[in-house]
């Protein structure tokens, strides 16, 4: 009996497995998991692969600008890696991330119709707030006060502003955003995450991995309604789709246009004779007698030559002489030493310019301690000496008793100084 009780047949094993599966499906927690997975499978067809790739590219470029902005604000290196695009619901996100998040909701006012939500973990938001408040981020206050949330909200506002600027460049249209709304939400407890969409509505989730100079290494999420995401894809891909369309429409007319032109020229060639027959007699009848009586000579060439009728009016006996100018003298101007003595004690600002360079705003913002700025002068090339901002001479840098100095090697000529003023 004992052996028979311990031994289980294959049929009983199959029956137990089938019964366990049925009981699992009937349980609330597992049924919820099953519906979640089936829901995710249904949501996979909301966006095509091309749309997901386009949204990933948009997120990659725009969040790259946001990372640069955040790096400037925190004075730490910030990197945001390639995003992952998926379609989900707020319920699915709450199940996968049951933890406190700082939710920043931004509305688009120009260029895009809709809202955009950026979610960052509360502990990461505390580190960002500590860095913006002057701390080192190693021991942040986990209790986010109103001041800390305001600081993080300003950082997120700057980041979303950089995102809007990048979108404006990509979409070739102006895009502006409203001030952000910052809320601390616990995804594991709170039912309503954002009023942008219901918990069961499909949304687009773009996940990024953010690293901040060894202090933060976690995930941030950008949440978009499906219609806003599709508008972005349409704006990105619409330029390429609309560009080739006009060319085929414009191409046929030039091909059809050549046949019609031959008939009009023929009509225009036969049209001139009637006006000549209609209007030729009136000028001869009305104006022929007066010219013959008053201007007998000019009529033969009148209206065609132009030159012959004007010859009688040319005066040939008028004396003409070439223009004369005073010669320019290269002698130095005589200076009255008595008058210049009145301003000898006037102070002048003497400046030595090592060189110049041009940089964009982005390059200037990226400068930090230890950065090297390359000038447009070669090593050993003479430096420029300016007086009150005007070029006066050239010289070479020397050291005198551990102090820098400039030895004047060449005084600028008046022509060189005038050329610098232009």
C-alpha positions as CSV (number, residue, x, y, z in Angstrom):
1,X,0.0,0.0,0.0
2,X,2.8,2.3,0.8
3,X,4.5,1.7,-2.5
4,X,1.2,2.1,-4.4
5,X,0.4,5.4,-2.6
6,X,3.9,6.8,-3.4
7,X,3.8,5.8,-7.0
8,X,2.0,8.2,-9.4
9,X,1.1,7.3,-12.9
10,X,1.7,9.6,-15.9
11,X,-2.0,10.1,-16.3
12,X,-2.3,11.4,-12.7
13,X,0.7,13.7,-13.3
14,X,-1.0,15.1,-16.4
15,X,-4.2,15.6,-14.5
16,X,-2.5,17.3,-11.6
17,X,-0.7,19.7,-14.0
18,X,-3.9,20.5,-15.8
19,X,-5.7,21.1,-12.5
20,X,-2.9,23.3,-11.2
21,X,-3.0,25.4,-14.4
22,X,-6.7,25.8,-14.1
23,X,-6.4,26.8,-10.5
24,X,-3.7,29.3,-11.3
25,X,-5.8,30.8,-14.1
26,X,-8.6,31.2,-11.6
27,X,-6.4,33.0,-9.1
28,X,-6.6,36.8,-9.1
29,X,-2.9,37.5,-9.2
30,X,-2.0,35.1,-11.9
31,X,-5.0,36.0,-14.0
32,X,-3.9,39.6,-13.8
33,X,-0.4,38.6,-14.9
34,X,-1.9,36.7,-17.8
35,X,-4.1,39.6,-18.9
36,X,-1.1,41.9,-18.6
37,X,1.0,39.7,-20.9
38,X,-1.8,39.3,-23.4
39,X,-2.4,43.0,-23.2
40,X,1.2,43.7,-24.1
41,X,1.0,41.4,-27.0
42,X,-2.1,43.2,-28.2
43,X,-0.4,46.6,-27.8
44,X,2.6,45.5,-30.0
45,X,0.6,46.2,-33.1
46,X,-0.3,49.8,-32.2
47,X,2.9,51.2,-33.7
48,X,4.8,49.8,-36.6
49,X,8.5,49.0,-36.5
50,X,9.3,52.0,-38.7
51,X,7.4,54.3,-36.3
52,X,9.2,52.8,-33.3
53,X,12.6,53.4,-35.1
54,X,11.6,57.0,-35.9
55,X,10.6,57.6,-32.3
56,X,13.9,56.1,-31.1
57,X,15.8,58.4,-33.3
58,X,13.8,61.4,-32.2
59,X,14.4,60.5,-28.6
60,X,18.1,59.8,-29.1
61,X,18.7,63.3,-30.6
62,X,16.5,65.3,-28.4
63,X,17.6,63.6,-25.1
64,X,21.2,64.1,-26.2
65,X,20.6,67.8,-26.1
66,X,18.8,67.4,-22.7
67,X,21.8,65.6,-21.4
68,X,24.1,68.4,-22.4
69,X,21.8,70.9,-20.6
70,X,21.7,68.8,-17.5
71,X,25.4,68.4,-17.5
72,X,25.8,72.2,-17.5
73,X,23.4,72.6,-14.7
74,X,24.9,69.9,-12.5
75,X,28.5,70.6,-13.5
76,X,28.9,66.8,-13.8
77,X,29.2,64.6,-16.9
78,X,25.7,63.3,-17.9
79,X,25.1,60.6,-20.5
80,X,21.8,59.3,-21.8
81,X,22.1,56.1,-23.8
82,X,20.0,54.9,-26.8
83,X,16.3,54.7,-26.0
84,X,14.0,51.7,-26.0
85,X,10.5,52.3,-27.5
86,X,7.5,50.2,-26.5
87,X,3.7,50.6,-26.2
88,X,2.1,49.9,-22.8
89,X,-0.5,51.3,-20.5
90,X,-0.2,53.1,-17.2
91,X,-1.3,49.9,-15.4
92,X,1.5,47.9,-17.0
93,X,4.0,50.6,-16.0
94,X,2.8,50.6,-12.4
95,X,3.2,46.8,-12.3
96,X,6.7,46.9,-13.6
97,X,7.9,49.9,-11.6
98,X,6.2,49.8,-8.2
99,X,8.3,52.6,-6.7
100,X,8.1,56.4,-6.1
101,X,8.8,58.5,-9.2
102,X,9.0,62.2,-9.8
103,X,6.6,62.9,-12.7
104,X,7.2,66.0,-14.8
105,X,4.3,66.8,-17.2
106,X,4.9,69.4,-19.9
107,X,2.3,70.6,-22.4
108,X,3.2,71.6,-26.0
109,X,1.8,75.1,-26.8
110,X,3.1,75.6,-30.4
111,X,3.9,73.1,-33.1
112,X,2.6,69.9,-31.4
113,X,-0.8,69.3,-29.9
114,X,-0.6,67.2,-26.7
115,X,1.5,66.6,-23.5
116,X,4.7,64.9,-22.7
117,X,5.6,63.2,-19.4
118,X,9.1,62.6,-18.1
119,X,9.4,60.2,-15.1
120,X,12.5,59.9,-13.0
121,X,13.0,57.8,-9.9
122,X,12.6,59.7,-6.6
123,X,16.1,58.8,-5.3
124,X,17.7,60.0,-8.6
125,X,15.7,63.2,-8.3
126,X,17.0,63.7,-4.7
127,X,20.6,63.5,-6.1
128,X,19.9,66.0,-8.8
129,X,18.3,68.4,-6.3
130,X,21.3,68.0,-3.9
131,X,23.7,68.8,-6.8
132,X,21.7,71.9,-7.8
133,X,21.5,73.1,-4.2
134,X,25.3,73.0,-3.9
135,X,25.9,69.5,-2.5
136,X,28.1,66.8,-3.9
137,X,25.2,64.3,-4.4
138,X,26.8,61.6,-2.2
139,X,24.4,61.9,0.7
140,X,21.1,63.4,-0.6
141,X,18.0,64.0,1.5
142,X,15.5,61.4,0.4
143,X,12.6,63.5,1.6
144,X,12.0,65.8,-1.3
145,X,10.9,69.2,0.1
146,X,9.2,71.9,-1.9
147,X,12.5,73.6,-2.5
148,X,14.1,70.4,-3.8
149,X,11.2,69.7,-6.1
150,X,11.3,73.2,-7.4
151,X,15.0,72.8,-8.1
152,X,14.4,69.5,-9.9
153,X,11.5,71.0,-11.8
154,X,13.8,73.8,-13.1
155,X,16.3,71.2,-14.2
156,X,13.5,69.2,-16.0
157,X,12.2,72.5,-17.5
158,X,15.6,73.2,-18.9
159,X,15.9,69.7,-20.3
160,X,12.5,69.8,-21.9
161,X,13.3,73.2,-23.4
162,X,16.4,71.6,-25.0
163,X,14.2,68.8,-26.3
164,X,11.8,71.3,-27.8
165,X,14.7,73.1,-29.5
166,X,15.9,69.9,-31.0
167,X,12.4,69.0,-32.2
168,X,12.1,72.4,-33.8
169,X,15.3,71.8,-35.7
170,X,14.3,68.3,-36.8
171,X,10.8,69.2,-37.7
172,X,11.7,72.5,-39.3
173,X,8.9,74.4,-37.4
174,X,8.6,76.3,-34.1
175,X,7.8,74.2,-31.1
176,X,7.2,75.7,-27.6
177,X,6.3,74.2,-24.2
178,X,4.4,75.3,-21.1
179,X,5.9,75.4,-17.6
180,X,6.2,71.9,-16.2
181,X,4.0,70.4,-13.5
182,X,6.0,68.4,-11.0
183,X,4.5,65.7,-8.8
184,X,5.9,63.0,-6.6
185,X,3.9,59.8,-7.4
186,X,4.2,56.3,-5.9
187,X,3.6,53.9,-8.8
188,X,3.0,51.1,-6.4
189,X,0.2,52.8,-4.4
190,X,-1.3,55.8,-6.3
191,X,-3.9,54.9,-8.8
192,X,-3.7,58.0,-11.0
193,X,-0.2,58.7,-12.4
194,X,-1.1,61.5,-14.9
195,X,-4.3,63.0,-16.2
196,X,-2.8,62.7,-19.7
197,X,-4.3,59.3,-20.3
198,X,-6.4,56.7,-18.5
199,X,-4.7,53.7,-16.9
200,X,-6.1,51.4,-19.7
201,X,-5.3,53.7,-22.6
202,X,-2.3,52.7,-24.8
203,X,0.7,55.0,-24.4
204,X,4.2,55.1,-25.9
205,X,7.0,54.5,-23.4
206,X,10.5,55.6,-24.3
207,X,13.1,54.3,-21.8
208,X,16.6,55.8,-21.4
209,X,19.5,54.8,-19.3
210,X,20.9,57.9,-17.5
211,X,24.4,58.1,-15.9
212,X,25.6,61.0,-13.9
213,X,29.3,60.9,-13.2
214,X,29.2,57.8,-10.9
215,X,26.3,59.2,-8.8
216,X,23.3,58.0,-10.9
217,X,22.9,54.9,-13.0
218,X,19.2,54.2,-13.5
219,X,16.4,54.5,-16.0
220,X,14.2,57.5,-16.9
221,X,11.0,57.2,-18.9
222,X,9.4,59.6,-21.4
223,X,5.7,58.9,-21.8
224,X,3.7,60.1,-24.8
225,X,0.1,59.6,-26.0
226,X,-0.1,57.5,-29.2
227,X,-1.5,60.4,-31.2
228,X,1.3,62.8,-30.1
229,X,3.9,60.1,-31.0
230,X,2.4,59.6,-34.4
231,X,2.3,63.4,-35.0
232,X,6.1,63.5,-34.2
233,X,6.7,60.6,-36.7
234,X,4.7,62.3,-39.3
235,X,6.6,65.6,-38.8
236,X,9.9,63.8,-39.1
237,X,9.0,61.7,-42.1
238,X,6.6,64.0,-43.7
239,X,9.3,66.2,-45.2
240,X,10.7,63.3,-47.2
241,X,7.3,62.2,-48.4
242,X,6.2,65.6,-49.5
243,X,9.4,66.5,-51.3
244,X,9.2,64.1,-54.2
245,X,5.4,64.6,-54.7
246,X,5.6,68.1,-56.3
247,X,8.2,67.1,-58.9
248,X,6.0,64.6,-60.8
249,X,3.2,67.1,-60.7
250,X,5.4,69.8,-62.2
251,X,7.1,67.6,-64.7
252,X,4.1,66.8,-66.9
253,X,3.1,70.5,-67.6
254,X,6.5,71.3,-69.2
255,X,6.0,68.4,-71.6
256,X,2.5,69.4,-72.5
257,X,3.4,73.1,-72.7
258,X,5.7,72.9,-75.8
259,X,2.8,71.9,-78.2
260,X,0.6,74.9,-77.5
261,X,3.3,77.6,-78.0
262,X,3.4,77.1,-81.9
263,X,-0.2,78.2,-82.5
264,X,0.1,81.4,-80.4
265,X,3.1,82.7,-82.2
266,X,1.3,82.3,-85.5
267,X,-1.6,84.3,-84.2
268,X,0.8,86.9,-82.8
269,X,2.5,87.1,-86.2
270,X,-0.7,87.8,-88.0
271,X,-2.1,90.1,-85.3
272,X,0.4,93.0,-85.8
273,X,-0.6,93.8,-89.4
274,X,-4.2,94.9,-88.4
275,X,-2.9,97.4,-85.8
276,X,-0.5,98.8,-88.4
277,X,-3.3,99.2,-90.9
278,X,-5.6,100.7,-88.3
279,X,-3.2,103.1,-86.6
280,X,-0.7,103.8,-89.4
281,X,-3.0,106.3,-91.4
282,X,-4.0,108.4,-88.4
283,X,-0.5,109.4,-87.5
284,X,0.3,110.4,-91.1
285,X,-2.9,112.4,-91.4
286,X,-2.7,114.2,-88.0
287,X,1.1,114.7,-87.6
288,X,2.5,114.6,-91.1
289,X,1.8,118.3,-92.1
290,X,3.2,119.9,-88.9
291,X,6.6,118.1,-89.2
292,X,7.0,119.0,-92.8
293,X,6.5,122.7,-92.2
294,X,8.5,123.1,-89.0
295,X,11.0,120.2,-89.1
296,X,11.8,119.5,-92.8
297,X,15.2,117.9,-92.2
298,X,14.7,115.6,-89.2
299,X,11.8,113.4,-90.5
300,X,14.0,111.0,-92.5
301,X,15.8,109.8,-89.5
302,X,13.2,110.7,-86.8
303,X,12.5,107.9,-84.4
304,X,15.2,105.5,-85.7
305,X,18.6,107.1,-85.8
306,X,18.4,109.2,-82.6
307,X,22.0,110.3,-83.2
308,X,21.7,112.5,-86.4
309,X,18.9,114.7,-85.1
310,X,21.0,115.5,-82.0
311,X,24.2,116.5,-83.9
312,X,23.0,120.1,-84.6
313,X,22.6,120.7,-80.9
314,X,26.2,119.6,-80.0
315,X,28.5,122.6,-79.1
316,X,32.0,122.1,-80.5
317,X,33.6,125.4,-79.6
318,X,33.3,125.1,-75.8
319,X,36.8,125.1,-74.2
320,X,37.4,121.9,-72.2
321,X,40.3,121.4,-69.7
322,X,41.2,118.3,-67.6
323,X,40.4,118.2,-63.9
324,X,43.2,119.4,-61.7
325,X,43.8,118.1,-58.1
326,X,46.1,119.3,-55.4
327,X,49.1,116.9,-55.1
328,X,49.2,114.7,-52.0
329,X,52.1,115.4,-49.7
330,X,53.8,112.5,-47.7
331,X,55.5,115.0,-45.4
332,X,54.6,114.5,-41.7
333,X,52.1,117.0,-40.3
334,X,53.6,119.7,-38.2
335,X,52.4,119.4,-34.7
336,X,52.3,122.3,-32.3
337,X,54.1,121.0,-29.3
338,X,52.6,123.7,-27.1
339,X,49.1,122.4,-27.8
340,X,49.8,118.6,-27.5
341,X,51.4,119.3,-24.1
342,X,47.9,119.8,-22.7
343,X,47.0,116.2,-23.1
344,X,50.2,114.4,-22.3
345,X,48.9,113.3,-18.9
346,X,45.7,111.8,-20.3
347,X,45.7,108.0,-19.4
348,X,45.2,105.5,-22.3
349,X,44.4,101.8,-22.1
350,X,47.2,99.7,-23.6
351,X,46.1,96.2,-24.5
352,X,48.2,93.3,-25.9
353,X,46.2,90.8,-27.9
354,X,47.7,87.3,-28.1
355,X,45.1,86.1,-30.6
356,X,41.4,85.5,-31.3
357,X,39.1,82.6,-32.0
358,X,35.4,81.9,-32.6
359,X,33.3,79.3,-30.9
360,X,29.6,78.4,-30.8
361,X,27.5,78.7,-27.7
362,X,27.6,74.9,-27.3
363,X,31.4,74.9,-27.4
364,X,31.6,77.8,-24.8
365,X,29.2,76.0,-22.4
366,X,31.3,72.8,-22.7
367,X,34.4,74.7,-21.4
368,X,35.6,73.7,-18.0
369,X,38.7,73.8,-15.8
370,X,41.7,72.5,-17.8
371,X,40.1,73.2,-21.3
372,X,42.4,74.5,-24.0
373,X,41.3,77.2,-26.3
374,X,43.3,77.3,-29.6
375,X,44.0,80.8,-31.0
376,X,44.5,81.9,-34.6
377,X,48.1,82.9,-33.9
378,X,51.1,80.6,-34.4
379,X,53.6,80.1,-31.6
380,X,56.3,82.9,-31.8
381,X,54.2,85.1,-34.1
382,X,54.2,88.8,-33.1
383,X,51.4,89.9,-30.9
384,X,49.3,93.1,-31.5
385,X,49.4,96.1,-29.3
386,X,46.3,98.2,-29.1
387,X,45.7,101.6,-27.6
388,X,42.1,102.3,-26.5
389,X,41.1,99.4,-28.7
390,X,42.9,100.6,-31.9
391,X,45.8,98.8,-33.5
392,X,49.1,100.6,-32.9
393,X,52.1,98.3,-33.2
394,X,53.4,94.7,-33.1
395,X,55.7,93.2,-30.6
396,X,57.1,90.1,-29.0
397,X,56.5,88.7,-25.5
398,X,59.4,88.9,-23.1
399,X,59.9,88.1,-19.4
400,X,61.3,90.8,-17.1
401,X,61.9,89.8,-13.5
402,X,59.2,87.1,-13.6
403,X,56.8,89.6,-15.2
404,X,55.5,89.5,-18.7
405,X,56.3,92.3,-21.1
406,X,56.1,93.2,-24.8
407,X,59.0,94.5,-26.8
408,X,57.8,96.7,-29.7
409,X,59.2,95.5,-33.0
410,X,57.1,97.4,-35.5
411,X,55.0,100.5,-35.4
412,X,51.9,100.3,-37.6
413,X,51.8,102.7,-40.6
414,X,48.8,105.0,-41.0
415,X,47.6,102.8,-43.9
416,X,47.6,99.7,-41.7
417,X,45.7,101.5,-39.0
418,X,43.2,102.8,-41.5
419,X,42.7,99.3,-42.9
420,X,42.0,97.9,-39.4
421,X,39.3,100.5,-38.9
422,X,37.4,99.4,-42.1
